[in-house]
Amino acid sequence: MTRRLNVLVVEDHAPLREELVEHLRAGGHTVIGLESPLEIDRLIVHEPIELVVLDLNLPFEDGLSVARRLRAALPDLGIIALSGRIRSEQKAEAYADGVDIYLAKPASPDELSAAIQSLGRRLPRHEDASWHLDVERQVLRNPQGQSVSLTGGEVALLQAMAMAPERVLDSAEIERLDISSKRGLESSISRLRHKLTPLAGDAPCIKVLWGRGYQLLLKLSIA
């Protein structure tokens, strides 16, 4: 049975990107195409992407760097690399950086479809157990539909954790949030935990990682 997947194609060559997107859509997949990696982080938290087709020669950020970030943030994500880099050591580096399947360019749309089906059979199937953060209304909803109102600072904290690698808010990210002190951050996290606990039940929401920062343990989508 063919599995239909939510696929992201990141390819800066427009004709090739359009060809791949159209071919995969014709095969029944839900497909989004991007020309650069700049929008990947925003898109990943908004869309239930299961598999990424990633050109390794991209503007603004090397594809291997993108693969490392995606693998760290989303361990279950499928990653297929497309590249003209054909030396064995280059392929080995890609696999070490989190790529599942490496296809040398030019790869035909049919070959890509076969690779996606092969990888798709091994990807975990997840029920929609996501929490949903409505940034504009500053409301967080759990998978059962219960909701809680948040402050602007609490929304910013959740967004930062959700978009960070492994959902870990480290010291560098904390500085970007402009929280004036460690005590201020601890108070913000404590208030946020207090709001989330009634909606989470016994499930932990935010974990302290001593020496690193804070980790969001919820699967969160942002709208």
FIZALUM-479681 format. One record per residue: residue in one letter; chain; y, x, z of N, C-alpha, C in turn. Coordinates in steps of 0.05 Angstrom, whole numbers, always signed. Example, Ala and Ser with C-alpha at 12.3 -4.5 7.8 and 13.67 -1.06 7.14 Angstrom:
<recs>
+---+---+--------+--------+--------+--------+--------+--------+--------+--------+--------+
! r ! c !   n_py !   n_px !   n_pz !  ca_py !  ca_px !  ca_pz !   c_py !   c_px !   c_pz !
+---+---+--------+--------+--------+--------+--------+--------+--------+--------+--------+
! A ! A !   -114 !   +264 !   +156 !    -90 !   +246 !   +156 !    -66 !   +264 !   +156 !
! S ! A !    -45 !   +257 !   +142 !    -21 !   +273 !   +143 !     +1 !   +258 !   +157 !
+---+---+--------+--------+--------+--------+--------+--------+--------+--------+--------+
</recs>
This chain:
<recs>
+---+---+--------+--------+--------+--------+--------+--------+--------+--------+--------+
! r ! c !   n_py !   n_px !   n_pz !  ca_py !  ca_px !  ca_pz !   c_py !   c_px !   c_pz !
+---+---+--------+--------+--------+--------+--------+--------+--------+--------+--------+
! M ! A !    -24 !    +17 !     +0 !     +0 !     +0 !     +0 !    +25 !    +17 !     +0 !
! T ! A !    +44 !    +12 !    -18 !    +68 !    +27 !    -20 !    +87 !    +21 !     +3 !
! R ! A !    +96 !    +41 !    +17 !   +115 !    +36 !    +39 !   +144 !    +38 !    +29 !
! R ! A !   +160 !    +18 !    +35 !   +188 !    +18 !    +28 !   +204 !    +32 !    +50 !
! L ! A !   +221 !    +51 !    +42 !   +235 !    +67 !    +61 !   +265 !    +65 !    +58 !
! N ! A !   +280 !    +71 !    +79 !   +309 !    +74 !    +77 !   +315 !   +103 !    +72 !
! V ! A !   +324 !   +109 !    +48 !   +326 !   +137 !    +38 !   +356 !   +144 !    +34 !
! L ! A !   +363 !   +168 !    +42 !   +389 !   +180 !    +36 !   +385 !   +203 !    +17 !
! V ! A !   +400 !   +202 !     -6 !   +399 !   +224 !    -25 !   +426 !   +239 !    -24 !
! V ! A !   +425 !   +265 !    -17 !   +449 !   +281 !    -16 !   +448 !   +302 !    -38 !
! E ! A !   +463 !   +297 !    -59 !   +463 !   +314 !    -83 !   +491 !   +314 !    -96 !
! D ! A !   +503 !   +337 !   -100 !   +530 !   +339 !   -109 !   +532 !   +336 !   -140 !
! H ! A !   +510 !   +338 !   -154 !   +511 !   +335 !   -183 !   +508 !   +305 !   -189 !
! A ! A !   +530 !   +292 !   -197 !   +532 !   +263 !   -199 !   +510 !   +251 !   -217 !
! P ! A !   +507 !   +261 !   -242 !   +486 !   +248 !   -259 !   +458 !   +249 !   -247 !
! L ! A !   +451 !   +272 !   -235 !   +425 !   +274 !   -222 !   +423 !   +255 !   -199 !
! R ! A !   +444 !   +254 !   -182 !   +443 !   +237 !   -159 !   +439 !   +208 !   -167 !
! E ! A !   +455 !   +199 !   -187 !   +453 !   +171 !   -197 !   +425 !   +165 !   -208 !
! E ! A !   +414 !   +185 !   -222 !   +387 !   +181 !   -234 !   +366 !   +177 !   -212 !
! L ! A !   +368 !   +194 !   -191 !   +348 !   +193 !   -169 !   +352 !   +167 !   -153 !
! V ! A !   +376 !   +160 !   -148 !   +381 !   +135 !   -132 !   +371 !   +111 !   -147 !
! E ! A !   +377 !   +109 !   -173 !   +367 !    +86 !   -189 !   +337 !    +85 !   -190 !
! H ! A !   +324 !   +108 !   -194 !   +295 !   +109 !   -196 !   +282 !   +101 !   -170 !
! L ! A !   +292 !   +110 !   -147 !   +280 !   +104 !   -122 !   +285 !    +74 !   -115 !
! R ! A !   +308 !    +64 !   -122 !   +313 !    +35 !   -117 !   +294 !    +18 !   -134 !
! A ! A !   +289 !    +27 !   -159 !   +270 !    +12 !   -176 !   +242 !    +12 !   -164 !
! G ! A !   +236 !    +33 !   -147 !   +210 !    +34 !   -134 !   +209 !    +18 !   -108 !
! G ! A !   +230 !     +4 !   -101 !   +231 !    -13 !    -78 !   +243 !     -2 !    -53 !
! H ! A !   +253 !    +23 !    -55 !   +266 !    +34 !    -31 !   +295 !    +26 !    -29 !
! T ! A !   +305 !    +26 !     -4 !   +334 !    +22 !     +1 !   +346 !    +50 !     +0 !
! V ! A !   +365 !    +55 !    -18 !   +375 !    +82 !    -23 !   +405 !    +83 !    -21 !
! I ! A !   +415 !   +104 !     -8 !   +444 !   +110 !     -7 !   +447 !   +138 !    -19 !
! G ! A !   +467 !   +143 !    -36 !   +472 !   +169 !    -47 !   +499 !   +180 !    -37 !
! L ! A !   +499 !   +206 !    -29 !   +523 !   +220 !    -21 !   +525 !   +245 !    -38 !
! E ! A !   +551 !   +253 !    -43 !   +555 !   +278 !    -59 !   +559 !   +302 !    -42 !
! S ! A !   +564 !   +299 !    -17 !   +568 !   +322 !     +1 !   +558 !   +315 !    +29 !
! P ! A !   +555 !   +336 !    +46 !   +544 !   +331 !    +73 !   +565 !   +320 !    +92 !
! L ! A !   +591 !   +317 !    +84 !   +612 !   +311 !   +103 !   +608 !   +284 !   +116 !
! E ! A !   +595 !   +265 !   +102 !   +592 !   +238 !   +113 !   +565 !   +233 !   +126 !
! I ! A !   +548 !   +253 !   +127 !   +521 !   +249 !   +136 !   +520 !   +240 !   +165 !
! D ! A !   +535 !   +254 !   +183 !   +533 !   +248 !   +211 !   +542 !   +220 !   +217 !
! R ! A !   +564 !   +211 !   +204 !   +573 !   +184 !   +208 !   +553 !   +164 !   +198 !
! L ! A !   +542 !   +169 !   +174 !   +523 !   +150 !   +162 !   +497 !   +147 !   +179 !
! I ! A !   +487 !   +170 !   +189 !   +462 !   +169 !   +203 !   +462 !   +151 !   +227 !
! V ! A !   +485 !   +149 !   +241 !   +486 !   +132 !   +265 !   +492 !   +103 !   +257 !
! H ! A !   +500 !    +98 !   +232 !   +506 !    +71 !   +224 !   +482 !    +58 !   +209 !
! E ! A !   +466 !    +74 !   +196 !   +444 !    +64 !   +179 !   +417 !    +74 !   +189 !
! P ! A !   +396 !    +57 !   +187 !   +370 !    +65 !   +196 !   +355 !    +83 !   +176 !
! I ! A !   +366 !   +106 !   +171 !   +354 !   +125 !   +151 !   +328 !   +136 !   +162 !
! E ! A !   +307 !   +134 !   +145 !   +281 !   +145 !   +152 !   +274 !   +171 !   +138 !
! L ! A !   +287 !   +176 !   +115 !   +280 !   +199 !    +99 !   +305 !   +209 !    +84 !
! V ! A !   +309 !   +235 !    +83 !   +332 !   +247 !    +68 !   +322 !   +264 !    +46 !
! V ! A !   +332 !   +260 !    +22 !   +327 !   +278 !     -1 !   +352 !   +296 !     -2 !
! L ! A !   +349 !   +322 !     +2 !   +371 !   +340 !     +8 !   +372 !   +363 !    -12 !
! D ! A !   +394 !   +364 !    -28 !   +399 !   +387 !    -44 !   +407 !   +410 !    -26 !
! L ! A !   +396 !   +434 !    -30 !   +403 !   +456 !    -12 !   +428 !   +471 !    -20 !
! N ! A !   +438 !   +467 !    -44 !   +462 !   +480 !    -54 !   +485 !   +460 !    -54 !
! L ! A !   +497 !   +456 !    -31 !   +517 !   +435 !    -28 !   +544 !   +447 !    -22 !
! P ! A !   +566 !   +433 !    -29 !   +593 !   +442 !    -21 !   +597 !   +437 !     +9 !
! F ! A !   +614 !   +453 !    +21 !   +623 !   +450 !    +49 !   +603 !   +459 !    +70 !
! E ! A !   +577 !   +455 !    +65 !   +557 !   +464 !    +84 !   +531 !   +468 !    +70 !
! D ! A !   +518 !   +491 !    +76 !   +492 !   +497 !    +63 !   +471 !   +476 !    +71 !
! G ! A !   +454 !   +470 !    +52 !   +433 !   +450 !    +58 !   +415 !   +457 !    +80 !
! L ! A !   +409 !   +482 !    +84 !   +391 !   +490 !   +106 !   +405 !   +485 !   +133 !
! S ! A !   +431 !   +489 !   +135 !   +445 !   +483 !   +159 !   +444 !   +453 !   +165 !
! V ! A !   +447 !   +437 !   +144 !   +444 !   +408 !   +147 !   +416 !   +400 !   +157 !
! A ! A !   +396 !   +413 !   +145 !   +368 !   +407 !   +153 !   +364 !   +413 !   +182 !
! R ! A !   +374 !   +436 !   +191 !   +371 !   +443 !   +220 !   +384 !   +422 !   +238 !
! R ! A !   +408 !   +414 !   +231 !   +422 !   +394 !   +248 !   +407 !   +367 !   +248 !
! L ! A !   +398 !   +359 !   +225 !   +384 !   +333 !   +223 !   +358 !   +334 !   +239 !
! R ! A !   +343 !   +356 !   +236 !   +318 !   +359 !   +250 !   +322 !   +359 !   +280 !
! A ! A !   +343 !   +372 !   +290 !   +349 !   +373 !   +318 !   +357 !   +345 !   +329 !
! A ! A !   +373 !   +331 !   +313 !   +383 !   +305 !   +323 !   +363 !   +283 !   +319 !
! L ! A !   +346 !   +284 !   +298 !   +327 !   +262 !   +291 !   +300 !   +274 !   +285 !
! P ! A !   +284 !   +280 !   +306 !   +259 !   +294 !   +301 !   +239 !   +279 !   +283 !
! D ! A !   +241 !   +252 !   +282 !   +222 !   +237 !   +265 !   +231 !   +233 !   +236 !
! L ! A !   +255 !   +243 !   +229 !   +266 !   +240 !   +203 !   +249 !   +255 !   +182 !
! G ! A !   +244 !   +243 !   +159 !   +231 !   +258 !   +137 !   +252 !   +273 !   +121 !
! I ! A !   +247 !   +298 !   +114 !   +267 !   +314 !    +99 !   +252 !   +327 !    +75 !
! I ! A !   +262 !   +320 !    +51 !   +252 !   +332 !    +26 !   +274 !   +348 !    +14 !
! A ! A !   +270 !   +374 !    +10 !   +290 !   +392 !     -2 !   +286 !   +394 !    -32 !
! L ! A !   +309 !   +393 !    -46 !   +310 !   +399 !    -75 !   +326 !   +424 !    -78 !
! S ! A !   +315 !   +444 !    -92 !   +329 !   +469 !    -94 !   +320 !   +486 !   -118 !
! G ! A !   +339 !   +501 !   -129 !   +332 !   +521 !   -149 !   +324 !   +547 !   -137 !
! R ! A !   +323 !   +549 !   -110 !   +315 !   +574 !    -97 !   +284 !   +574 !    -97 !
! I ! A !   +272 !   +592 !   -111 !   +243 !   +590 !   -116 !   +227 !   +613 !   -103 !
! R ! A !   +241 !   +632 !    -91 !   +226 !   +654 !    -79 !   +211 !   +645 !    -54 !
! S ! A !   +188 !   +656 !    -49 !   +172 !   +647 !    -27 !   +186 !   +649 !     +0 !
! E ! A !   +202 !   +670 !     +4 !   +216 !   +673 !    +30 !   +237 !   +652 !    +33 !
! Q ! A !   +249 !   +642 !    +11 !   +269 !   +621 !    +13 !   +255 !   +594 !    +20 !
! K ! A !   +232 !   +590 !     +9 !   +217 !   +566 !    +16 !   +208 !   +567 !    +46 !
! A ! A !   +199 !   +590 !    +54 !   +190 !   +593 !    +82 !   +213 !   +588 !   +101 !
! E ! A !   +237 !   +597 !    +94 !   +261 !   +593 !   +111 !   +267 !   +563 !   +113 !
! A ! A !   +264 !   +548 !    +91 !   +269 !   +520 !    +91 !   +250 !   +505 !   +109 !
! Y ! A !   +224 !   +512 !   +107 !   +204 !   +499 !   +125 !   +210 !   +505 !   +154 !
! A ! A !   +219 !   +530 !   +160 !   +225 !   +537 !   +187 !   +249 !   +522 !   +198 !
! D ! A !   +267 !   +514 !   +179 !   +291 !   +499 !   +187 !   +287 !   +469 !   +189 !
! G ! A !   +262 !   +459 !   +184 !   +256 !   +431 !   +189 !   +249 !   +415 !   +164 !
! V ! A !   +249 !   +428 !   +141 !   +242 !   +413 !   +116 !   +212 !   +406 !   +116 !
! D ! A !   +205 !   +382 !   +108 !   +177 !   +373 !   +107 !   +164 !   +380 !    +80 !
! I ! A !   +179 !   +375 !    +58 !   +169 !   +380 !    +31 !   +191 !   +394 !    +15 !
! Y ! A !   +183 !   +415 !     +0 !   +202 !   +431 !    -15 !   +196 !   +427 !    -45 !
! L ! A !   +214 !   +416 !    -60 !   +211 !   +413 !    -89 !   +230 !   +430 !   -104 !
! A ! A !   +220 !   +446 !   -122 !   +237 !   +464 !   -138 !   +250 !   +448 !   -161 !
! K ! A !   +275 !   +453 !   -165 !   +289 !   +440 !   -188 !   +281 !   +454 !   -214 !
! P ! A !   +279 !   +439 !   -236 !   +284 !   +410 !   -237 !   +259 !   +394 !   -229 !
! A ! A !   +261 !   +377 !   -210 !   +239 !   +360 !   -202 !   +243 !   +332 !   -215 !
! S ! A !   +223 !   +322 !   -227 !   +225 !   +296 !   -241 !   +227 !   +274 !   -220 !
! P ! A !   +239 !   +251 !   -227 !   +240 !   +228 !   -209 !   +212 !   +219 !   -201 !
! D ! A !   +193 !   +221 !   -219 !   +165 !   +213 !   -212 !   +153 !   +231 !   -191 !
! E ! A !   +159 !   +257 !   -193 !   +148 !   +276 !   -173 !   +161 !   +271 !   -146 !
! L ! A !   +187 !   +265 !   -146 !   +201 !   +258 !   -121 !   +189 !   +233 !   -109 !
! S ! A !   +185 !   +213 !   -125 !   +173 !   +188 !   -115 !   +146 !   +193 !   -102 !
! A ! A !   +129 !   +209 !   -115 !   +103 !   +216 !   -104 !   +106 !   +230 !    -77 !
! A ! A !   +125 !   +249 !    -75 !   +129 !   +264 !    -50 !   +139 !   +245 !    -28 !
! I ! A !   +156 !   +226 !    -35 !   +166 !   +207 !    -15 !   +143 !   +189 !     -5 !
! Q ! A !   +126 !   +180 !    -23 !   +103 !   +164 !    -14 !    +84 !   +180 !     +3 !
! S ! A !    +79 !   +205 !     -3 !    +62 !   +221 !    +13 !    +73 !   +225 !    +41 !
! L ! A !    +99 !   +232 !    +42 !   +111 !   +237 !    +68 !   +114 !   +210 !    +83 !
! G ! A !   +120 !   +189 !    +69 !   +124 !   +163 !    +82 !    +99 !   +153 !    +97 !
! R ! A !    +75 !   +161 !    +87 !    +51 !   +153 !   +100 !    +48 !   +166 !   +128 !
! R ! A !    +62 !   +188 !   +132 !    +60 !   +203 !   +157 !    +83 !   +198 !   +176 !
! L ! A !   +104 !   +185 !   +166 !   +127 !   +179 !   +183 !   +121 !   +157 !   +203 !
! P ! A !   +130 !   +159 !   +228 !   +125 !   +137 !   +247 !   +140 !   +112 !   +239 !
! R ! A !   +128 !    +89 !   +246 !   +141 !    +64 !   +242 !   +153 !    +55 !   +269 !
! H ! A !   +178 !    +49 !   +268 !   +192 !    +41 !   +293 !   +201 !    +12 !   +291 !
! E ! A !   +196 !     -3 !   +312 !   +208 !    -29 !   +315 !   +238 !    -24 !   +321 !
! D ! A !   +254 !    -44 !   +314 !   +282 !    -42 !   +319 !   +288 !    -45 !   +349 !
! A ! A !   +288 !    -23 !   +363 !   +294 !    -23 !   +391 !   +321 !    -10 !   +397 !
! S ! A !   +339 !    -13 !   +378 !   +365 !     +0 !   +380 !   +384 !    -15 !   +398 !
! W ! A !   +400 !     +0 !   +412 !   +424 !    -11 !   +424 !   +446 !    -10 !   +403 !
! H ! A !   +465 !    -28 !   +404 !   +486 !    -30 !   +384 !   +513 !    -28 !   +397 !
! L ! A !   +529 !     -8 !   +388 !   +556 !     -4 !   +398 !   +576 !    -14 !   +378 !
! D ! A !   +592 !    -34 !   +386 !   +613 !    -45 !   +369 !   +639 !    -31 !   +378 !
! V ! A !   +647 !    -11 !   +362 !   +670 !     +6 !   +370 !   +696 !    -10 !   +371 !
! E ! A !   +701 !    -27 !   +351 !   +726 !    -42 !   +350 !   +728 !    -61 !   +374 !
! R ! A !   +707 !    -75 !   +381 !   +708 !    -94 !   +403 !   +702 !    -81 !   +430 !
! Q ! A !   +693 !    -56 !   +429 !   +686 !    -41 !   +453 !   +665 !    -56 !   +470 !
! V ! A !   +643 !    -63 !   +455 !   +621 !    -78 !   +467 !   +595 !    -63 !   +461 !
! L ! A !   +577 !    -61 !   +480 !   +551 !    -50 !   +476 !   +530 !    -71 !   +481 !
! R ! A !   +511 !    -74 !   +462 !   +489 !    -93 !   +465 !   +462 !    -79 !   +466 !
! N ! A !   +445 !    -89 !   +483 !   +417 !    -78 !   +484 !   +400 !    -92 !   +464 !
! P ! A !   +375 !    -84 !   +459 !   +358 !    -96 !   +439 !   +352 !   -126 !   +444 !
! Q ! A !   +356 !   -135 !   +468 !   +351 !   -163 !   +475 !   +376 !   -180 !   +471 !
! G ! A !   +399 !   -168 !   +463 !   +423 !   -183 !   +457 !   +442 !   -185 !   +481 !
! Q ! A !   +435 !   -174 !   +504 !   +454 !   -174 !   +526 !   +475 !   -154 !   +521 !
! S ! A !   +500 !   -159 !   +531 !   +522 !   -142 !   +524 !   +539 !   -135 !   +549 !
! V ! A !   +554 !   -113 !   +546 !   +573 !   -105 !   +567 !   +598 !    -94 !   +554 !
! S ! A !   +621 !    -99 !   +566 !   +646 !    -89 !   +555 !   +651 !    -61 !   +565 !
! L ! A !   +663 !    -44 !   +548 !   +668 !    -16 !   +554 !   +697 !    -10 !   +551 !
! T ! A !   +706 !    +12 !   +564 !   +733 !    +22 !   +559 !   +732 !    +40 !   +535 !
! G ! A !   +756 !    +47 !   +525 !   +758 !    +65 !   +502 !   +745 !    +92 !   +508 !
! G ! A !   +749 !   +102 !   +533 !   +736 !   +128 !   +540 !   +706 !   +126 !   +540 !
! E ! A !   +695 !   +104 !   +550 !   +666 !   +101 !   +550 !   +655 !    +98 !   +522 !
! V ! A !   +669 !    +85 !   +504 !   +661 !    +84 !   +476 !   +660 !   +112 !   +464 !
! A ! A !   +681 !   +128 !   +470 !   +682 !   +155 !   +459 !   +659 !   +172 !   +470 !
! L ! A !   +652 !   +169 !   +496 !   +630 !   +184 !   +507 !   +604 !   +177 !   +493 !
! L ! A !   +599 !   +151 !   +489 !   +574 !   +143 !   +476 !   +573 !   +152 !   +447 !
! Q ! A !   +595 !   +150 !   +433 !   +595 !   +160 !   +405 !   +589 !   +190 !   +404 !
! A ! A !   +602 !   +205 !   +422 !   +598 !   +234 !   +422 !   +569 !   +241 !   +427 !
! M ! A !   +556 !   +228 !   +447 !   +528 !   +234 !   +453 !   +510 !   +225 !   +430 !
! A ! A !   +515 !   +202 !   +418 !   +498 !   +191 !   +397 !   +498 !   +209 !   +373 !
! M ! A !   +520 !   +222 !   +367 !   +523 !   +238 !   +343 !   +517 !   +268 !   +347 !
! A ! A !   +512 !   +276 !   +372 !   +506 !   +304 !   +378 !   +477 !   +310 !   +372 !
! P ! A !   +471 !   +335 !   +365 !   +443 !   +343 !   +362 !   +427 !   +338 !   +388 !
! E ! A !   +404 !   +325 !   +384 !   +386 !   +317 !   +406 !   +400 !   +298 !   +425 !
! R ! A !   +423 !   +286 !   +417 !   +439 !   +268 !   +433 !   +449 !   +281 !   +459 !
! V ! A !   +453 !   +307 !   +458 !   +462 !   +323 !   +481 !   +492 !   +329 !   +478 !
! L ! A !   +508 !   +319 !   +497 !   +536 !   +325 !   +498 !   +540 !   +351 !   +513 !
! D ! A !   +546 !   +373 !   +499 !   +548 !   +399 !   +511 !   +578 !   +405 !   +517 !
! S ! A !   +583 !   +428 !   +528 !   +610 !   +435 !   +537 !   +630 !   +435 !   +515 !
! A ! A !   +622 !   +443 !   +490 !   +641 !   +443 !   +468 !   +649 !   +415 !   +461 !
! E ! A !   +630 !   +397 !   +460 !   +637 !   +369 !   +454 !   +653 !   +356 !   +476 !
! I ! A !   +647 !   +364 !   +501 !   +663 !   +353 !   +524 !   +692 !   +361 !   +521 !
! E ! A !   +697 !   +386 !   +513 !   +725 !   +395 !   +510 !   +739 !   +378 !   +489 !
! R ! A !   +725 !   +370 !   +467 !   +738 !   +354 !   +446 !   +746 !   +327 !   +456 !
! L ! A !   +732 !   +317 !   +477 !   +738 !   +290 !   +488 !   +763 !   +291 !   +505 !
! D ! A !   +773 !   +314 !   +511 !   +798 !   +317 !   +526 !   +795 !   +305 !   +554 !
! I ! A !   +772 !   +309 !   +567 !   +769 !   +300 !   +595 !   +779 !   +323 !   +612 !
! S ! A !   +797 !   +317 !   +630 !   +813 !   +338 !   +643 !   +797 !   +356 !   +662 !
! S ! A !   +775 !   +346 !   +673 !   +761 !   +362 !   +693 !   +732 !   +354 !   +694 !
! K ! A !   +716 !   +372 !   +707 !   +688 !   +366 !   +711 !   +684 !   +341 !   +728 !
! R ! A !   +701 !   +339 !   +748 !   +699 !   +315 !   +766 !   +706 !   +290 !   +750 !
! G ! A !   +725 !   +292 !   +732 !   +732 !   +269 !   +716 !   +709 !   +261 !   +697 !
! L ! A !   +696 !   +280 !   +686 !   +673 !   +274 !   +669 !   +650 !   +261 !   +685 !
! E ! A !   +644 !   +273 !   +708 !   +623 !   +262 !   +725 !   +629 !   +233 !   +733 !
! S ! A !   +655 !   +227 !   +739 !   +662 !   +200 !   +746 !   +659 !   +181 !   +722 !
! S ! A !   +666 !   +191 !   +698 !   +663 !   +174 !   +674 !   +634 !   +169 !   +668 !
! I ! A !   +617 !   +189 !   +671 !   +588 !   +185 !   +666 !   +577 !   +166 !   +687 !
! S ! A !   +585 !   +169 !   +712 !   +575 !   +151 !   +733 !   +583 !   +122 !   +728 !
! R ! A !   +607 !   +117 !   +720 !   +616 !    +90 !   +714 !   +600 !    +78 !   +690 !
! L ! A !   +596 !    +95 !   +670 !   +581 !    +86 !   +646 !   +552 !    +79 !   +654 !
! R ! A !   +540 !    +96 !   +669 !   +512 !    +91 !   +678 !   +511 !    +64 !   +694 !
! H ! A !   +531 !    +60 !   +711 !   +531 !    +35 !   +727 !   +532 !    +11 !   +709 !
! K ! A !   +547 !    +12 !   +687 !   +549 !    -10 !   +669 !   +523 !    -14 !   +653 !
! L ! A !   +510 !     +8 !   +646 !   +486 !     +6 !   +629 !   +461 !     -3 !   +644 !
! T ! A !   +460 !     +4 !   +670 !   +435 !     -1 !   +685 !   +426 !    -30 !   +685 !
! P ! A !   +443 !    -50 !   +688 !   +433 !    -78 !   +687 !   +421 !    -85 !   +661 !
! L ! A !   +430 !    -73 !   +639 !   +419 !    -79 !   +612 !   +394 !    -63 !   +606 !
! A ! A !   +391 !    -40 !   +619 !   +368 !    -22 !   +613 !   +344 !    -27 !   +631 !
! G ! A !   +348 !    -41 !   +653 !   +325 !    -44 !   +672 !   +317 !    -18 !   +684 !
! D ! A !   +291 !    -12 !   +682 !   +281 !    +13 !   +694 !   +283 !    +37 !   +675 !
! A ! A !   +291 !    +32 !   +650 !   +292 !    +54 !   +631 !   +316 !    +71 !   +636 !
! P ! A !   +313 !    +98 !   +636 !   +336 !   +116 !   +641 !   +354 !   +115 !   +616 !
! C ! A !   +380 !   +118 !   +621 !   +400 !   +117 !   +600 !   +412 !   +144 !   +593 !
! I ! A !   +421 !   +158 !   +613 !   +435 !   +184 !   +609 !   +422 !   +204 !   +628 !
! K ! A !   +415 !   +227 !   +618 !   +401 !   +248 !   +633 !   +420 !   +272 !   +637 !
! V ! A !   +421 !   +282 !   +661 !   +436 !   +307 !   +666 !   +418 !   +331 !   +658 !
! L ! A !   +429 !   +348 !   +641 !   +415 !   +373 !   +634 !   +431 !   +396 !   +646 !
! W ! A !   +422 !   +406 !   +669 !   +437 !   +425 !   +684 !   +443 !   +450 !   +667 !
! G ! A !   +468 !   +458 !   +666 !   +475 !   +481 !   +650 !   +481 !   +475 !   +621 !
! R ! A !   +475 !   +451 !   +612 !   +479 !   +443 !   +584 !   +499 !   +420 !   +581 !
! G ! A !   +494 !   +398 !   +595 !   +511 !   +375 !   +592 !   +496 !   +350 !   +598 !
! Y ! A !   +500 !   +329 !   +582 !   +488 !   +303 !   +587 !   +474 !   +294 !   +561 !
! Q ! A !   +451 !   +281 !   +565 !   +435 !   +272 !   +542 !   +433 !   +242 !   +542 !
! L ! A !   +439 !   +229 !   +520 !   +436 !   +200 !   +517 !   +406 !   +194 !   +510 !
! L ! A !   +394 !   +178 !   +526 !   +365 !   +172 !   +522 !   +361 !   +145 !   +507 !
! L ! A !   +382 !   +132 !   +500 !   +380 !   +106 !   +485 !   +381 !   +112 !   +455 !
! K ! A !   +366 !    +96 !   +440 !   +370 !    +96 !   +411 !   +393 !    +78 !   +405 !
! L ! A !   +414 !    +89 !   +393 !   +440 !    +75 !   +391 !   +449 !    +75 !   +362 !
! S ! A !   +456 !    +51 !   +352 !   +470 !    +49 !   +326 !   +499 !    +41 !   +331 !
! I ! A !   +516 !    +50 !   +313 !   +545 !    +46 !   +317 !   +557 !    +31 !   +294 !
! A ! A !   +573 !    +11 !   +300 !   +586 !     -4 !   +279 !   +616 !     -7 !   +286 !
+---+---+--------+--------+--------+--------+--------+--------+--------+--------+--------+
</recs>
